[in-house]
Amino acid sequence: MENLCEDFPIVRMASVFKVHRGGYYKWTKHPLTQRELKDIELTRMIKRIFVKYKERYGSPRIAKELKEQGITCSKNRVCRLMRQERLMPKARRKFKVTTNSNHDLKASPELVKRDCNPSKPNQIWTSDLTYIRTRDGWLYLCVILDLFSRKIVGWSMDKNMQSSMFVRALDMAKENRLQDSSVIFHSDRGVQYASNAFRKKLTEYKIVQSMSRPGNCLDNAPSESFFHTLKVEEVYGQSYETRQEAQSCIFEHIEVFYNR
């Protein structure tokens, strides 16, 4: 604006550039420092990242993304700039338990012992179930997570919580990852995991089953943590018209965003 002020009126340029005239006149009296100019450019980059990841990222992840782009800045600086621009990542909600362990089927022993850091892939898989609200009704999601990489190696969605959905997720995990290595499959004591159909499939694939202790949610924390992230970054704030729409969005989140 300063360079063009002899050719165009300040009022018109302020309208075109979407700035306040008062701000321009204030700047002419007190030009911005190099750090303030850097903050302006950094804020633009933060906004691009924030929009790119659908308002999922807070200051720690945006600072990491900037670092990967070769831009060094502290998490606190990113947090300050985001707060100034009112860029708030999607809000959290309480996690609701979906496990139905009120059954007479035999439970498998707990073999993981909270060992959440295996030394290689396909040593320990964890699995859990959650649900997503749509205008068509509930959509249920079962995932299988490899504890080594935290990658979702198998998943399945359905409108019912039948054992067949859990078997499909296991089939996908077997097809995607499992060769001849032995793996421990850990889950809660839900009736679907204890069903004859699911245990038959585990035996077929030579997978050892492990189950959480009664009433101890910490035994399966990694899977529950993934669902918490999924709900915060994808589901909350959405209003899915159909189950098909929800399935498409969740597929995109798991395979395109999260796993990669």
C-alpha positions in Angstrom: 0.0 0.0 0.0 2.9 2.3 0.8 4.4 1.7 -2.6 1.1 2.2 -4.4 -0.3 5.2 -2.4 0.6 7.7 -5.2 -1.4 5.7 -7.7 -4.5 4.5 -5.7 -6.5 5.8 -2.8 -5.8 4.3 0.6 -9.5 3.6 1.1 -9.7 1.5 -2.1 -6.5 -0.4 -1.4 -7.6 -1.1 2.2 -10.8 -2.6 0.7 -9.0 -4.7 -1.9 -6.4 -6.0 0.6 -9.0 -6.4 3.3 -7.2 -4.4 5.9 -8.2 -1.5 8.2 -7.2 2.0 7.2 -6.4 2.7 10.8 -4.0 -0.2 10.9 -2.2 1.1 7.8 -1.8 4.6 9.3 -0.6 3.2 12.6 2.0 1.1 10.7 3.3 4.2 8.9 4.0 5.8 12.2 5.3 2.6 13.9 6.6 0.1 11.3 6.5 -3.6 12.2 9.6 -5.2 13.6 11.3 -8.2 11.8 9.8 -10.6 14.4 6.3 -9.2 13.9 6.7 -9.6 10.2 7.9 -13.1 10.7 4.9 -13.8 13.0 2.6 -12.6 10.2 4.2 -15.0 7.7 4.2 -17.8 10.3 0.5 -17.3 11.0 -0.3 -17.7 7.3 1.6 -21.1 7.3 -0.1 -22.2 10.5 -3.5 -21.4 9.0 -2.7 -23.5 5.8 -1.7 -26.5 7.9 -4.7 -26.1 10.2 -7.1 -26.1 7.2 -5.2 -28.9 5.4 -5.7 -31.3 8.3 -9.3 -30.3 8.8 -8.8 -28.5 12.1 -7.4 -31.6 13.7 -4.0 -30.4 14.7 -3.1 -28.4 17.8 0.1 -26.5 18.4 2.4 -29.5 19.1 1.5 -31.2 15.8 1.6 -28.0 13.8 5.0 -27.1 15.2 6.2 -30.6 14.2 4.8 -30.1 10.7 6.5 -26.8 10.3 9.8 -28.4 11.5 9.5 -31.1 8.8 9.1 -28.2 6.3 12.4 -26.7 7.5 10.8 -24.0 9.6 12.1 -23.8 13.1 9.8 -22.4 15.8 8.8 -23.4 19.3 5.5 -25.0 20.2 4.8 -22.0 22.5 5.1 -19.6 19.7 2.8 -21.6 17.5 0.3 -21.8 20.4 0.4 -18.0 20.9 -0.2 -17.3 17.2 -3.1 -19.9 17.1 -4.6 -18.3 20.2 -4.4 -14.9 18.6 -6.2 -16.1 15.5 -8.6 -18.3 17.6 -7.6 -21.5 15.8 -8.9 -24.1 18.1 -8.6 -27.8 17.2 -11.7 -29.9 17.4 -13.0 -30.3 21.0 -12.8 -33.6 23.0 -15.7 -35.5 24.5 -15.9 -38.2 27.0 -15.2 -41.8 25.8 -18.1 -44.1 26.2 -17.6 -47.9 26.8 -19.2 -50.2 24.3 -18.0 -53.6 25.7 -20.7 -56.2 26.5 -18.9 -58.7 28.7 -22.1 -59.9 30.4 -22.0 -63.4 29.0 -21.1 -67.0 30.0 -18.4 -67.6 27.4 -15.0 -68.4 28.7 -12.4 -65.6 28.8 -8.9 -66.0 27.6 -6.0 -65.2 29.9 -4.3 -61.8 29.9 -1.0 -62.3 28.1 0.1 -58.7 27.2 0.8 -57.5 30.7 0.5 -53.9 29.5 3.6 -54.4 27.2 2.7 -51.6 24.7 6.2 -51.5 23.1 6.9 -54.7 21.2 10.2 -54.9 19.3 8.9 -55.6 15.9 5.6 -55.8 13.9 3.1 -58.6 14.3 3.9 -59.4 17.8 0.9 -57.9 19.5 -2.4 -56.8 17.9 -5.0 -55.0 19.9 -8.7 -54.6 18.9 -11.7 -52.7 20.1 -15.2 -51.6 19.0 -16.8 -48.2 18.8 -19.9 -46.6 17.3 -20.7 -43.6 15.2 -24.1 -41.8 15.1 -25.8 -41.2 11.7 -29.3 -40.2 10.7 -29.8 -43.8 9.4 -28.9 -45.1 12.9 -25.7 -46.4 14.5 -22.6 -47.5 12.5 -20.3 -49.8 14.4 -16.5 -49.9 13.7 -14.1 -52.7 14.7 -10.4 -52.1 14.3 -7.2 -54.1 14.8 -4.1 -52.2 15.7 -0.4 -53.3 15.5 1.2 -52.2 18.8 4.6 -51.8 17.2 3.7 -49.2 14.5 0.2 -48.2 15.8 -1.0 -48.8 12.3 -4.6 -50.1 11.8 -4.0 -53.4 10.0 -7.6 -54.5 9.9 -11.0 -52.9 10.2 -14.6 -53.5 9.5 -17.9 -51.5 9.7 -21.5 -52.6 9.9 -24.9 -51.6 11.3 -24.9 -54.5 13.7 -22.4 -55.7 16.3 -22.4 -59.3 15.0 -19.4 -61.6 15.2 -19.1 -61.6 11.4 -18.0 -57.9 11.5 -15.1 -58.8 13.9 -14.2 -61.8 11.7 -14.0 -59.6 8.6 -11.6 -57.2 10.4 -9.4 -60.2 11.4 -9.5 -61.5 7.8 -8.2 -58.1 6.6 -5.4 -58.1 9.1 -4.4 -61.6 8.2 -4.4 -60.7 4.5 -2.5 -57.4 5.0 0.1 -58.4 7.5 0.4 -61.9 8.8 2.7 -64.4 7.2 4.1 -67.2 9.4 4.9 -65.1 12.4 3.1 -65.7 15.7 1.0 -62.9 17.1 -0.9 -62.3 20.3 -4.4 -60.8 19.7 -5.5 -58.7 22.7 -9.0 -57.3 23.3 -11.5 -56.8 26.0 -13.9 -59.5 27.1 -16.7 -58.5 24.7 -19.1 -61.3 23.6 -18.0 -61.0 20.0 -14.3 -61.7 20.8 -15.4 -64.6 22.9 -17.7 -66.1 20.3 -17.1 -69.5 18.8 -16.9 -68.0 15.3 -14.2 -65.5 16.2 -12.1 -68.0 18.2 -12.4 -70.5 15.3 -10.9 -68.0 13.0 -8.1 -67.2 15.5 -7.3 -70.9 15.6 -7.3 -71.2 11.9 -4.7 -68.3 11.6 -2.7 -69.7 14.5 -3.2 -66.5 16.5 -3.0 -66.6 20.4 -5.9 -64.8 22.1 -5.5 -62.5 25.1 -8.2 -60.7 27.0 -8.2 -57.7 29.4 -8.8 -58.3 33.1 -12.4 -57.6 34.3 -13.1 -53.9 34.7 -9.6 -52.8 33.7 -9.7 -50.4 30.8 -6.0 -49.7 30.9 -5.2 -53.2 29.5 -6.5 -52.1 26.1 -5.6 -48.5 26.2 -3.9 -48.2 22.7 -7.1 -49.2 20.8 -9.2 -46.9 23.0 -6.7 -44.1 22.4 -7.1 -44.5 18.6 -10.9 -44.3 18.9 -10.5 -41.2 21.0 -8.4 -39.6 18.3 -10.8 -40.7 15.6 -13.8 -39.2 17.4 -12.0 -35.9 18.1 -10.4 -35.5 14.6 -13.1 -36.9 12.4 -16.5 -37.7 14.0 -17.2 -34.8 16.4 -18.7 -31.8 14.7 -19.9 -34.0 11.8 -23.5 -34.8 11.0 -23.6 -37.9 8.8 -26.8 -38.3 6.8 -26.3 -42.0 6.0 -24.1 -44.8 7.2 -22.5 -44.8 3.7 -21.4 -41.2 4.2 -19.9 -42.1 7.6 -18.2 -45.2 6.1 -16.6 -43.1 3.4 -15.3 -40.5 5.9 -13.9 -43.1 8.3 -12.3 -45.0 5.5 -10.5 -41.8 4.4 -9.4 -41.0 7.9 -8.0 -44.5 8.6 -6.4 -45.3 5.2 -5.5 -41.9 3.8 -4.8 -39.8 6.8 -4.0 -41.9 9.9 -2.1 -45.0 8.5 0.0 -42.8 6.2 
